[in-house]
Amino acid sequence: MVDADSGWDGRAGKARTGRGTRDTGGTWGMRGARAADAPPDRRVAAPDSRVALPGRRVAAVSLVALAALATGCEPGTATGAQDAPPPARPTQAAAPSPTAPVTEDAKPRTAPPPSPSASTAAPAPSPDPTTARPAPEPSTAPPPRVLMRTGSESDRVRELQARLRQIGHFGRNPTGYYGSVTADAVRSFQAKRSLPVTGSTDEVTWGRLLAMTRVPKAAELRPPTERPLAAPDERCLKGRVLCISKNSRTLAWMIDGKVVSAMDVRFGSEYTPTREGVFEVFWKSRDHVSTLYDTPMPYALFFSGGQAVHYSADFAANGYGGASHGCVNVRDKKKVAALFGQVRTGDKVVVYW
């Protein structure tokens, strides 16, 4: 049989050995005898590559491969490969000491250099203590005390109105009543002076206003009317007359053509107009309340049905922004109270344009 893997062409020949002549056409000249003569430790040794049979050659190669695999995990000698020295175990390179300088050779060539750990990283810069600003503490100061507000009525309110008028924030004569017109004037003053805009007069607002104005004169505190009096109707020149002008919106209390007192008034709307003509006072009611509209009518002087001259808190608060239900409203309470005390039943009332 020809061994195709041995490279031998199968021609017979003679080969000389130390022990005699072998038949190169077979294995050993005589298979059984020559195999038995071989020493025990050589019976499984690798045969001569030139004359090895295919079966034995495959077995030998397998044994050598198994021995090589066995030496790759643990040191030792594989069975059937005693002559092959165990391969040397690769020694593990000692890790560099922490104090020894790390050379380029000690670093893996295919991996990037290790990044510094969190413990060796440079600490973050602390903020400059000179630039740190402490948080502002909340203000604990109490708000300024309010001295006057909407609904107040006093001589100090009259002074407030007179002082506001001196510097152009109040366009009317003082009435002594703190209504919406006065509150708007205070807001205007506060806004211009960068004060809290509340419409109420607190200690700070009042102090600023006192510093900017002078003490009002008597004529400034109690002028006769907001507008100049109209020329009196000729029917008002004789006797005791309440002379009421719709044109100037004023009332003049006159005795024999002389003005005793004057005050601002307002009238009914177009749906409830104040009657015009000559009348007389037929009833006086100091604390009257309207049974038709359920509204107060203090110091009422009735002259035509349910129409009367009386004080109006709404007029004092809102000015000419509103209207009556036909009555003649007065916004200065002190003046109408004094008028109520002077007028008698039967005195003349003249309403005209």
Buried (B, 14 or more C-beta within 10 A) or exposed (E): EEBEEBEBEEEEEEEEEEEEEBBBEBBBBEEEEBEEEEEEEEEBEBBEEEBBBEEEBEBBEEBBEBBBEBBEEEEEBBEBBEEBEBEEEEEEEEEEEEEEEEEEEEEEEEEEEEEEEEEEEEEEEEEEEEEEEEEEEEEEEEEBEBBBBBEBBEEBBBBBBBBBBBEEBBEBBBBBBBBBBBBEBBBBBBEEEEBEBBBBBBEBBBEBBEEEBEEBEEEBBBBBBBBEBBEBBEBBEEEBBBBBBBEBBBBBBBEEEEBEBBBBBBBBEEEEBBEBEBBEBBEBBEEBEBEEEEBBBBBBBBBBEBBBBBBBBBBBBBBBEEBBBBBBBBBBBBBBBBBBEEBEEEBBBBBBE
